[in-house]
Amino acid sequence: MRNISLYSWDNGAFIMIVVFGLVIIGLIGSVFMMMNSGKKK
């Protein structure tokens, strides 16, 4: 069941973690920028 040749956990898991981390950092950064720009009225 676990032997999927399309996906390699050696590199795939690390790459996916890095991509998700960058996406989350981008979302948090955009939210903080929106909050800061909204408070500076």
C-alpha positions as CSV (number, residue, x, y, z in Angstrom):
1,M,0.0,0.0,0.0
2,R,2.8,2.4,0.9
3,N,5.0,1.6,-2.1
4,I,4.0,4.4,-4.5
5,S,6.5,4.9,-7.3
6,L,5.0,8.3,-8.3
7,Y,6.0,9.9,-5.0
8,S,9.3,9.6,-3.2
9,W,9.3,10.4,0.5
10,D,13.1,10.9,0.5
11,N,12.9,14.3,-1.4
12,G,9.2,14.8,-1.9
13,A,8.3,15.3,1.8
14,F,11.1,17.8,2.3
15,I,10.2,19.8,-0.8
16,M,6.5,19.8,0.1
17,I,7.3,21.0,3.7
18,V,9.5,23.8,2.2
19,V,6.8,24.8,-0.2
20,F,4.0,24.8,2.5
21,G,6.3,26.8,4.8
22,L,6.9,29.5,2.1
23,V,3.1,29.7,1.3
24,I,2.2,30.0,5.0
25,I,4.9,32.7,5.5
26,G,3.6,34.6,2.5
27,L,0.0,34.4,3.8
28,I,1.0,35.6,7.3
29,G,3.1,38.4,5.8
30,S,0.2,39.6,3.5
31,V,-2.2,39.5,6.5
32,F,0.2,41.6,8.6
33,M,0.7,44.1,5.8
34,M,-3.1,44.4,5.4
35,M,-3.5,45.0,9.1
36,N,-0.8,47.6,9.3
37,S,-2.0,49.5,6.2
38,G,-5.6,49.4,7.6
39,K,-4.5,50.7,11.1
40,K,-2.6,53.7,9.6
41,K,-5.7,55.6,8.5
